Each structure stands twice: as C-alpha cells, then as structure tokens.
Amino acid sequence: MIRALLLIALVPAFVYGNVGRACTNGRPQATNVNLVGCTAPPCDLIRGQDVIAYIDFTTDRAVTSMTTVPTATALGITAPYPLPAEFADTCAWLEGSSCPLSANEDVTYRLTIPVLPIYPLVSLSIEIDIVDENNQSVSCFVVDAQVVPAN
C-alpha cells in the first residue's frame, strides 16, 4: 500500500519538470513551466502532435485579457510561431480562474502548441510571451526543444 502511494506521488515528478527559462528584457517570468512528457530540455516536439504545457505565473497587475505570442528561433533565424486563434486566447485556457484577473493572482494556464507534420527536424528555442490588452508582458518564458519524427 505504501509503495503504491509513493509511486502515485512520485510519477508526476518524473513526467513533468520545470523546463522554462527567463526571457530577456526583464519581462515577468513564469513560476513554473511543465511540458507533458518532458522532464529536462531540450524537449521533444513530435511532428503531427500537439504539445501540452502547464504554465504557472502570478500577475503583477490587474489584467482584462491576455494573448499568447510565441516566437521561435532556429538555425539563427527568429520568426513568429503563430498559434491558431482558439489557442492564442490565453484567458480561454486558464484552469480554476478566468479573466479579468486581479493583481498578484496565481494562475495556471494550459497551453496547446500544434507541431505540424511539415516542420523540419531542427533544434529550436520557443519564447512564449503572454501579453495583456495593452500588449505588455504578463509572463514570459523560453523552452529549448527539438522537432523529432513521429514513431
């Protein structure tokens, strides 16, 4: 019985790990970034599958709405990594809360990133900047990853 409880308690620690690092320019950092199936960077992004991430952050001000703005850097080139509109609306994917948010509110956000089958097999860094209605950063993080083929 104790072994079963210990296993149940420890499995999430092995399946998820804080894989985010700070963005540049002093933007507010996420308190925790977990990509499902990734315990340490670089995280594998499997062609043709969605990446699911859980991001914990604390707002530093009141926020009415938020948008997720990803940018990818690969092979020395930085370019927008546009999300489908339904995934870019950050407020629609908050867990246990909703917009508007108060200052100093702790939030968990479930992010879905589609990895298209046509993406090249490259290593990359993905910056995720969550911005408010005034395009000011609410939370930002970078994840090092690599696109890998589906088995």
SVG drawing of the C-alpha trace seen along z (x, -y; Angstrom):
<svg xmlns="http://www.w3.org/2000/svg" viewBox="-13 -49 35 51">
<polyline fill="none" stroke="black" stroke-width="0.4" points="0.0,0.0 2.8,-2.4 4.6,-1.6 1.5,-2.4 1.1,-5.7 4.7,-6.6 4.5,-5.7 1.4,-7.8 3.2,-10.7 6.4,-10.5 5.2,-9.7 4.2,-13.4 7.7,-14.5 9.2,-12.2 6.7,-13.0 6.8,-16.8 9.7,-19.1 10.2,-22.9 11.7,-23.3 11.3,-27.1 14.0,-29.7 13.7,-33.5 13.1,-35.8 15.2,-38.9 14.4,-42.5 13.2,-41.9 9.8,-40.6 7.9,-38.8 8.9,-35.2 6.6,-32.2 7.0,-30.5 6.7,-27.0 6.6,-25.6 5.8,-22.0 5.6,-20.3 3.8,-17.0 6.3,-14.2 9.4,-16.5 11.5,-16.5 14.5,-18.4 15.3,-20.4 15.6,-20.1 12.0,-18.9 10.9,-16.7 8.2,-18.2 6.8,-15.3 5.7,-16.1 2.0,-15.9 1.2,-16.0 0.2,-18.8 2.5,-19.8 0.6,-20.5 2.2,-22.8 1.0,-23.9 2.3,-27.4 2.0,-28.8 2.5,-32.6 1.5,-35.4 0.0,-38.6 1.8,-41.8 -1.2,-44.0 -4.9,-43.7 -5.4,-42.2 -8.6,-42.2 -7.5,-39.9 -4.4,-38.1 -2.9,-36.7 -0.1,-34.1 2.6,-35.3 5.1,-32.6 8.4,-33.2 10.7,-30.5 14.5,-30.7 16.1,-28.0 19.3,-28.0 19.9,-31.6 16.6,-32.8 13.9,-34.2 10.3,-34.2 6.7,-34.3 5.3,-30.9 1.6,-31.7 -0.9,-29.7 -4.4,-29.0 -6.8,-31.7 -8.5,-29.3 -5.2,-28.6 -3.9,-32.1 -6.6,-33.4 -4.9,-32.8 -8.0,-33.6 -9.9,-30.7 -7.4,-28.2 -6.9,-29.3 -7.5,-26.5 -9.5,-27.4 -9.7,-31.1 -10.9,-33.4 -10.3,-36.9 -10.3,-39.6 -7.5,-38.8 -6.6,-40.8 -3.1,-41.9 -1.0,-39.2 -3.3,-36.4 -1.7,-33.0 -2.8,-31.5 -2.3,-28.1 -2.6,-28.3 -2.9,-25.2 -1.1,-26.0 -1.5,-23.8 1.1,-24.1 0.4,-22.3 3.5,-20.7 2.7,-20.3 3.9,-17.3 5.8,-19.6 8.0,-21.2 11.7,-20.5 13.7,-18.3 15.6,-21.1 16.6,-22.3 15.0,-25.5 14.1,-27.8 10.5,-28.9 9.7,-32.1 6.2,-32.3 5.2,-35.8 1.8,-36.2 0.7,-39.8 -2.2,-41.8 -4.8,-44.0 -2.1,-46.8 0.5,-44.3 2.5,-44.4 4.1,-41.2 2.3,-39.5 4.5,-36.4 7.3,-35.1 9.5,-32.1 11.7,-30.2 11.8,-26.5 14.7,-24.7 13.3,-22.0 13.8,-19.8 11.4,-18.7 11.5,-14.9 9.7,-12.5 6.7,-10.5 7.5,-6.9"/>
</svg>
